[in-house]
Amino acid sequence: MNLPNKLTMARIVLVFVFAIFAFPLDLFRGAAWVALAVYIVASLTDALDGHLARKNNQVTDFGKFTDPLADKLLVNTALISLIVFSYGRGDWTYQLILWATLINLAREFAVSGIRMLAAAKGKVIAAGKTGKLKMIVQTVALVVLLLSRAIEFTPVYNGFYIAGLILVGAATVLTLWSGAEYIIGNRNLISNMK
């Protein structure tokens, strides 16, 4: 197994480490800070494994399968943890994060389905520019929201939380846009299903 694939597998393990600290298990007072740190490290492995795979010509079928899986696990686990957190606030923001999560999951299932159809016909569908931009905005949004959770009882908390919600809104628009691009760009695959 090459280094990029090892980094991808490490990211999958980090998803579960993140979940231990991100969900409100009241492990200890600084658990939210540990969750934030783990999320940042896991996100950095995403950028690093792709860079190394391309630079060293180590792109593999295993990596093509596991890298998107690791990304989806990380992002959706973070979103679900933030649903739990925002629900505890008792305000409308819970609905925003819930809908952002549902839209993201629907898009990921649709894109994965299209990619499976393409793979069955020997086609590989690369990630589009809008999808990459969505991932960047989503990652920044989640870092800001996880930071707001870690600093929950400080004067700057609300500013970070509102900024994170705005970024989640932008990421959700990009999620819909990139999902529509995948569906429209591959409508022939869908219409030719038997």
N, C-alpha and C positions, 0 to 999 in steps of 0.2 A: 504494500500500500504506500503510495507516494505521500509527500508532505501535505500538498493541498487537500487530499482526501482525509488525512489524519486530522487536519484542522477542521474540516467539515464534521467529522465524527465527534471531535472535541466540542464543537458548537452544539450538537445534539445533546451531549451529556450536560453542557452548561444550561440548556433549556430547563432541565429537571432541577439543577442546582438553583437556578433563578426562581423556579416555582416554589421551592421550599421556603425561600426568604420573601417572595413577593406576595404570597397569599397571607391573609391576616391570621397567622398561627400564633402571634405574640411570642415568638421564640425569644426575642430580647429587644431592647429599645432601639438598637441600630439596624434591625433587620432590613428596613427599607433602603438604607444606604448600601448594604451588602447586595441587595437585589439590583440596585442601580449600577453598581460596579460590575456585577456579573453580566448584566445586559450590555453594558458598554464593551466589555471584553469580548463577549460573544459576537456583537455587531462588528467589531474590528476584525475578528477571524473571518467574517464573511468577505470583507474587502480584501483581506490578505490572501485567502485561499484562491480566489478568482484571479488575482494579480499573478500569484506564483504559478498557477496552472497555465496561464497564457504565456507568461514570460519564459518558462522552462519547457514549454511544449508538453505539458503533463495533463492535458485535458483527457478525461476518461469517461466511459459510459457510466461507471459507478459515480463519478463526480457529478455528471449531468443529472443523475437521478437524486442523489443524496443532498446536493447543495440547495436546490429549491425546496426540498422537504425540510431541511434544517431551517431555512429562512421562514417558511410558513409556520413551523412549530414555534419559533422564537417570537415572531410578531404576534401571532394569535394568542399565545400564552400571556404575553405582556398585555394585550388588549383585554383578555378575560380577567386578569388580575386587577386591571383598572376599572372594569365594570363593578367588581366587588368593592373596590375602594370608593368609587363615586356613589355607589348605592348607599354606602354608609354615611355619606354627606347629607343625604335626604333632600337633594334638590334636583332640578331639571337636567343637570349635566349627566346624570346617570343614563338618561334616554339617548343623549348624543353619542356617548361612548358605546352604548349597546347597539345602536343602529350602525355606527361606523364598523363595529365588529361583525355584525351580520352581513353587511355589504361586502366587507373584505373576505369573509368566508365564502360567500356566494361567488365572488369573482375568482377566488382561488380554485374552487371546485370546477367552475366553468373552464378556466384556462387549463387546468390539469386534464380535464376531459378532452379538450381540443388537442392538447399535446399527445395524449394517448392515442387518439384517432390518427393523428399525423404519424406517430411512431409505427402504428400498425401498417401504414402505407409506405413506410421507409422514409418519411420526411422528418426533418428536425426543425422545430420552430424556436428560433432564438428569442431572447427577451427583447422587447421593443424599447425605444427611448423613453416613452411615456411610462412604461412599467418600471424602468430603472429610476426615473425621477420620482415615481410614486414611492418606491422603496426608500429613497433618500429622505423624502419629506416625512414618511411614516416613521423612520428610525429617529429623526430629530424630534418629531412630535412625542414619541414614546419616551425618549430620554428626558425631555422637558417635563412631561407628566409624572414620570417616575421621580424626577428631582423634586417636583412640587409635593409629592407624597412624602419624600424624605424630610422636607423642611416644613411639614404641615402646620406646625404651631408657631411659625415665625411671621414677622410683618410682611415679608416679601412673598409669602406663600400664594396669595390670591393672584398676584401678577403672573407668576410662573404657571399657575393652573389655567388662567384665562389664555395665556399665550399657547399653552399646550393644546387647549381645546380648539383654538383657531387653526393651529397646524393640523390637528386631527381632521377638521373640516376640509382643509385644503387637500390632505392626503386622501380623503374619501371621494372628493371630486376627481382626483387623479386615478383612484381605484376604478370608478365608474367609467372614466374616459378610456383607460388602458384596457379594461375588460371589453368595452364596446369595440375597440380597435382589433382585439383578438378575434372576437366573434365575426365582425364584418370582414376582416382580412382573411378569415378561414371559413367563410360561409359555404364554399364549395364542398369542403370536407363534411360539414354538417348536413348539407342538403343531399349528399350522395350516400348517407348512411343507409345500410340495409338491415 
